[in-house]
Amino acid sequence: MHFVSSAKAALAAACLASVALPAMASDWSGFYVGGGASFRKHKVDFPNGMDRVIMDDTTAPGIRHFEKTPDLSHEGNTVDGHVLGGYLFQKDRFVFGAEADYEIGSSFSDGRTPGIPACANEPVFTAGHFGCVGLSTFFDDVKTLGHVRGIAGVEITPSLLGFVAGGLAIGKSPETIGASAGGMMASPPSTPLIGAATVQRSNMAETIYGWTIGGGLQVKVGHGFRLRGEYMYDKYQGHDIAVGGAGFGGTIGELTTNSFTSPGNRVDYSSHTVRLAAIYSFSETDDPAEQPDYLKSDWSGAYFGGGLSMSRHKVGFPDATNFLNMTNNVTQGSLRVEPSNEFEGDSTGGHLLAGYQHQFGRFIFGAEGDVELNNVFDHPRGPGGPACLTQLINFQQLGSGHAECIGTQLIFSDVKSLGHVRLKAGYEVTPALMAFVSGGLAIGRSPDQIGAGAFGFVANSPSSPLLGAATVLRSNMAETVYGASIGGGLEMKVSENLRLRGEYLYDKYKSLDIAVGGAGFGGTLGDITTNSFVSPGTKVDMSNQTVRLTAIYQF
């Protein structure tokens, strides 16, 4: 998901839509078309699914029991676009209408890992016993296609419409749904227990229907153009499926394992969406005589406000070491994997701001400070080993007759955006609309924990298996970090004191020096030599891109 292109496109469209005096005629009636950006959080649930790991160790002096039920709910974010069209009519201050839209963009997926999913249990169960059991449900290509809605609104001012909307949501169910289970158990001197299973069904996509509800604000900005910000919640009817399940289990020595995962017989899909749109009304005319008095005033004064922050964080380890090498010493076949050392993730939080600006002619200059709330990203350590970097059995480059699962992982927690101190420069596009750019200081928080984990097993009969897991982790490393912030956006007058703002920010922080160490797994087993190592290195880089929606009160 990339906020940059979608956010810039939405803001550019809105700016191009506002090139003259605003239309302040109070009638909202007429046909309209438009389009913009959709910031969507998807949720896919398997409410009747099964996903459980049970492990028992009868090693003296007492029995140990481990049980875990992994989460069968999947969430993820996308940035898409949409086009829309509709009709409104007004009676007194009340506005009614109907609208249809079509969503354009990427679908949401949660794919299958190449080997055993990340361990559901700690790799070392008791001394001398080793286990990694992983389960996952997976799917691909879930998406929202569009909506048909009724609209009811009230004219707050001649230029501002508040509305609610509800009706039919149309979507697409997953194309592929499946479940994967795999594991490795060792209890010397017994032969290890190794296995993996996957079940999946494809070509399952169907058009699905549900209901949608939401609301927002729409502002007239001139020559028939309007800007809209809205929130939508879509809930679709459960889709019946028949996929089956996958399991791994058995008894080896004093360890007994029983695990099974299945999507069940139904999949539920819902989403939360924030949309920004530029709209053109075919029937609207400009009538400067009806402009409210507040539009004749300038933008000068102190102000404060708050709103929603939607961020895409990026954390990189430029000096990291992260690799897996495997070689067949007889055939000289080899495999090398170098995982990415950059991580991206999303957060949705809030912000508070305050500032002062002054207008000179059509130019506005000012200064502003803000505080970000709950703008946090992390990449935590799993309960056991990382997911495999290899397929589980007989990787082609290495020949046949062996099984392997090796995973490496970089770990960090609690990267935060704390706030900004910025200068602003703006231009009055119309009396109701200001375009601005901003730049200044970004303040953030570095990770509290940084670490690395390596995990693996290699089996090559008749040799005893090669097993291991290692983690290195440093805590209490959080520091306040500083960097540069640039951005821009649009701000609109909607009453004497109320302003609405949409903006994009890019923050880049100074690299942070770290010293953590690393973890590895390797050795030679029969014909196969394995060498893997992961370390965060000596630096961590942090940046984030943010789209913010803000309501502002100007004194």
N, C-alpha and C positions, 0 to 999 in steps of 0.2 A: 504494500500500500504506500502510495507516495502522495503526501499532502501538497508538494510544491506545485506540480503542474495543474492539478484540479483547483487548488485555492487561487492560483494566479489567473486561471481561466475565468473563474466565477467573478473575481474582483474586476478583471479587465472588461468583461461583458457588462457589468454594472456601470463601470465608469463611462464606457462608450455610449451607454444608454442615457447619459445625463449631460447634455451639451447646451442647454438653454434654460430659460426661466421655468420654474416648476409649475405643473398643472394643479391648480388648487380648487377647480370646480368640484363641488361636493358629491356629484353623482358618480357612483362606481359601476353603473350599468354598462353592459356591452360584452362582445366577444373579445377573447384575448388568447395569446400564445406566449410561450416562454421556454426557458431551460436554465440549467445550472448544475451544481455539484451536490452529491449525496454522500454524507459521511455515515456509514451504516455499521452497526454492531450486530452480528449474526449469532444465533444460538440454536444448536441442533441437539436434541435430546432423544435418547432411546429409553422411554419410560418403563418398558417391560423387559429390558435387557438384563443379562446376568454377567457379572464381572467380579470374580472372587479368587483369592489365593489363600490356601490353608497349608501350613507347614507344621509338622510335629517332630520333635527331637526327643528320643527316649534315652539319651545319654544320661548315665548316673551323674549326680545323685538324684535328679528330678526331671520330670517331663517338662519341656518347653513348648509353648504353643504360639504360633504366629498366624494372624488372620487379617486380611485387608480386602476391602471392597472398593476398587478404584472408581473414579467418577465417570459416569456415562453421559455427561453433559459436555459439549464442545462449544467454545466461543471464539470468535475472531472478527477482525475489522476489515473493511474494504472502503475504498473511495471510488465512487462511480459518478456517472452523470445522469441527467434525466431531461426529457422534453415534456411539455404539457400544453393543454388547451382547454378552454372552458367558456362558460357564460355566466355573468352575474346580473342581477337586477336589484334595484334599491327601492325601499319604501320607508319614508321618513329617514331615521338613522339606521335602519336595519337592512342588511344585505343578504341575499340568498342566491344560490347558484349550484352548478354542477361542473365537474372537472374530471378529465381523464389524463393519465400520464403514462409514459413508458420509460423504464429504467435501462440505462446503457452502461455496461461495464463488466467487471470481472465477477466470477462466482466465488463461493467460499468452499474450501476443501480442508480436510484433515487426513493426510495421506498415510499409507502404510510405510513403516520403516523397513530397511532392507533385510534385517535379520530379526533377532529377538528384540521386542520393544524394551524400553528402559525398565530395569529391574523394579519389581514391586516390593522386594524385600532387601534387607541388607545382605551383601554377598557372603559375609562370614557369619553363619548362624550360631555355631558354638565352635570352640577350639577344634581344629582338625576337620571341620565340616564346611563345605562351600556350596552355596546355592545362588542361582539367579533365575528367577521366574518373571517373565514379562507378559502382560496382556494389553491388547488395545482393540478398540473398535475404530473403524475408519470409514470415510466416505469421500465423495468428490462432487463438485459442480452443483451445489445448492445455490439458488439465486432468487431475488425478487424481480419480477417482470414488469409490474405496473399496478395501477390502481384506478378504480372508478368511484368517485366520491361526491357526496353532497356537501355543500358549504353553507354555513350560517355565520354572519358577522355583524359587528356593530361599528359604526363610524365614531372613533374616539375623537378625532379632529378631522377637518376637511382633507388632510393629507395622510391620515393614519387609520388603517382598518385592522381591528382585532377580529380573529375568526377561529372557529373550530370546524373540523372536517371529519367525516366518517363514511365508510362504505365498504366496497369490495377490494380485497388484496389478491393479486394473482402472482403465483410464483412457480418455481420448478423444483421438483424433488430431486434427491441425489441420483446421479447417473450410475454410480457404483457404491455398494455398501458391503462391508465385510468385517471380519474379526480375525485376529492373529494372536496366537499363543506360542510361547517357546521357553525353553529353559535348559539349565544344566545343573545337575546335582552331583556332588562328589563326597564320599565318605570312605576314605582309604581303610583297608586295601581293596574294597570292592571296585569293580569296573564302573566308571561314571555313567550316569543316566543323562542322555542328551536327546533332545527332540524339538521339533517346531512344526506348527500346523497353521495353515491359513485357509479360510473359507470366504469366498466373496461371490457376489452376483453383479453382473453388469447389465447395461441397457434397461435400467429400472426407472429412468427419468419419466415423469408425468407432469402435466400441468396441474397445479394444486391451487385451491381457493381458500380464502379465509376472510377475516375482517380487519379493517384498519381504523384507527382513531388518532386524532392529533389536533394541532392548532398552531397559530403563529401570528405574525404581524406582517402587514403589507404597507409600503410607503410609496406615495407618488413623488416622482423626482423630476418630471418634466417631459413635454412633448409626447404624452401617452405612455411613457415608460414608468414602471414600478419596480421596486425591490422587495423581495419576500424572504423572510426567515421563518422556518417552521420545524416542529418536532412531530414524528410519526411513530406509532407502535403498530406493528403488523403481527397477527397471530393466525397461523394456518391450521386447517383441519388435519388431524393426525393421518399419516399415510401408512396404509397396511403394507407390510413387507414379509418375506419368508426367505431367510438367509441361512439359518443354522448357526453353528458355533464351532469353536476350536478349543482344544484343551491340551494340557501337559501334566503328567503326574506319574506317580509310582513310588515304590519303596526301594531305597538303597541303604544297606547297613541299618543304621538307627534313625535315618531320616525318611519321613513319609510326606509326599507332596501331592496336593490335589488342587488343580486350577482349571478354570473354564471361563470362557467369555463368549457372549452372543449378543447381537443387537436386539434380539427379541422379535416381536412381530409388528412393531410400529415405530415410526420416526416422527417426531414433532419438530416444527420449525417456527421460529419467531425472530423478530428483529426490532431494534431501536434505531431510528434514523434522524439526523439533523440535515436539513436541506436548505441551500441558499439558491435563489433563482432571480433572474432578470426577466420581466414580463412586459409585453407590449399590448396595450388595449387599443382596438381599432376605432372605438367610438369616443375616446376621451379628447377634450379640447382644452387649450390653455385659456384661462380667464384671470389675468393678473389683478383685476379689480377685486377679486374675491380672496386675495392673499391675506391670511391672518397677520396681525401686527407683529407677532414674534418673528416672522420671516424677514421683516425689515430691519431687525436688529443684527448686530455682528456676533462673531463667535468668541469674543473676549470674555475672560472671567475664570475664576477657580471652579473646579468640578471634582466629583468623585463618582465611583460606580463599581460595578462587578458583573461577573458573568461566567460563561462556560469556556473551558480550555480543552482542546483536543490535540494531543501531542503525539508525534512519532519520534521516539528516542533512538539514538544510535550510539553504541558503545563499542570501541575497537581496541585491540591490543596489538599495536604495530610491531612490537619486538617479540611477539609470542613465538614459541616453538610448538608445533602441533602436527604430528605425522604418525603414520603407520606404514611400516615396511614388512612384507612377508615374501619369503623366497623358498622355492623348492630346490634343495641343494643337488638333486639328481638331474632334473630336467632343466634347471635354471629359469623356470617360469617364475615370474615375480608380480607383486601387487604393491602399489604405493597409493596411499590416500592422504591428502592434506586438507583437513577440514577448515572451514572459514573461521577466522578469528574476529569477525565483526558480527554484532548482534543488533537486531532492530525489534522494537516492540512499541505498543501503543498504551497510552493512558488517557483517561478522561477525568478532569478535575475542574477546579474553579479558580477564580482570581479576583482580587480587589485592587483598585487603582485610585490615584488622586493626582491632580496636576493643575497647572495654570497655563493659559494661552492668551495671546493678544493678536488682534487683527490690524494689519496695515494695508489699506486698499483691499485687494482680493487675496492677499497673502496672510497666512496665520503662522505664528511661531510660538513654541511653548516648551515646557519641561514636564516630565511625568515620572512617577514611581509606582511600582505595583508589587504585589505579593501573590505568588502562586500557591494554590491549596491542593494537596493530594496529587501532585504531578510526579509520580514515582514509577520507576521501571527496574526490574531485576531479572536475573537468570539463575535461579537457585539450583543447588545440588539436589539430585533425585535421591530417593531413599536407598537405592543400590547403585548399580553401575549405569553408565550412559547407554543409550541405544547403540546397537552394533554399527560399525562402519562397513562391515562386510556382510555378504549373504551368509547364511548359517552353515550350509553344507556344500562341500566340493566346489569352491570358487574356481572358475574355469582356468585362470592363469596358473593355478597351483596344482592342477591335476586332480585326481580323484582319491577317495579313500580316507578323507579327513573331514573334520568339522571345526569351525572356528567362529568366535564372536569376540571382537575387540572393539572397545569404545573409548574415546577420549572426550573430555569435556572441560571447558573453561566456565568458571562460576563467579558470580558477583551478586550483590544485593543492594537495593535501596539507592539507586541513582535518582537524584531529584533536581528539578528546576525550582528555585526558591523565589526568584523575582528579577526585576529590571529597574534601572534608572536610565531614562532616555530623554533625548531632545527630539522635538517634532517640528516638521515644516509642512504646511498645508497650503492648498489652493481652493478658493471658493468656486466650485464648478457652477453651482446655482445657489440662490439664497438658502436652499434647503439641504444642499449636499456639499461636503468638503472631502477632497481627496488628500491624503497625507502620506509622507514617508517618515520613518523614525530610525534612530540609531543611538547606541550607547552601551551601557554596561549590563552584562548578563551575570547573574549570581546563581550558583548551583551547589549541589552537594555530591561529593564523590562517593563511590561504593563503601559501605561499612564493612563488607566482607569481600575478599578476592581469593580465588583458589583455583585448583585444577584437580581433576580426577581421571584415573585410568583404570580400566577393567578388562579382563579377558579370560578366555579359555581356548585351548587348542587341543584337539584329540586326534591321534593318528595311530590307530591300532597296529600292533599290540602294545605299544608303549603306554605308560601311565600318562594321564592327561596333564597338560601344563595349565595351571590355574593361578589367578592372582587378582588383586584389587588394591589400589592405593589412592589416597586423597591427601592433598596438602591445602591448608586453609588458614588465612590470616584474618583476624577480626579487629574491630575497633580502629579501622583505617579511615573512617569518614573525615573529610576535610571540607571546608568551604572553598569552592573554586570560582574563579572569575573568568570572564571572556567577553566577546563582542556580540552584540545583538543588532540586527538590521531587520527592517520590515516595512509594511505599508498597509493602507486600507482605505475604507470609506466610512464617513460619519454623517448621519442624517438628523436634521431637526424634525421632531414629531409633535412638539408642543413648546410652550414658552421656556420650559426648563429641561425637558426630556430629550436626550439624544440616543440614537442607536448606532452601534459601531460593529463593523466586521473587519478583521485584520489578519494578516499573516506575519509570523515572526520566525526568523532563523537565528539560533543561538549556537555559537561555537566557543567551547571552553578551552583554556590552556591545558596542555597535557600534564598529567599528574605522574610523578615518579613513584614507583612501587618496588618492593622486593619481597617476592612470595616463594620462589622455588618452583619445583615441578614434580610430576608423578609419571611413572612409566610402567610398562608391562612388556616382557619379552623373554626370549630363550629359544632353545632348539629342542624340537620334539620329532624324533624320527627323521624324515626328510625335510621337515618344515622349520625354518628359522623365522622368528617373529621379533620385531623391534618397534616399540611404540613409545612416544614420550609427549607430554604436554606441559607447558609452562606459560603463565601469563606474560613473562618477560619483565621489562623494567618500566613500561609506560602504559597508561590507559588514556584513551581519547574519548571525549564525550561531546555530543551535539544533539540538538533537537529542533524539529520544525513544528510549529504550533499554529492552529487556526483558532481564533478567539471571537466569541460573540459577547458583546458588552452592552448593558444599559447604563447610561450616564446621566447624572443630575448636575446641571450647570447653574451656578448661582447668578 
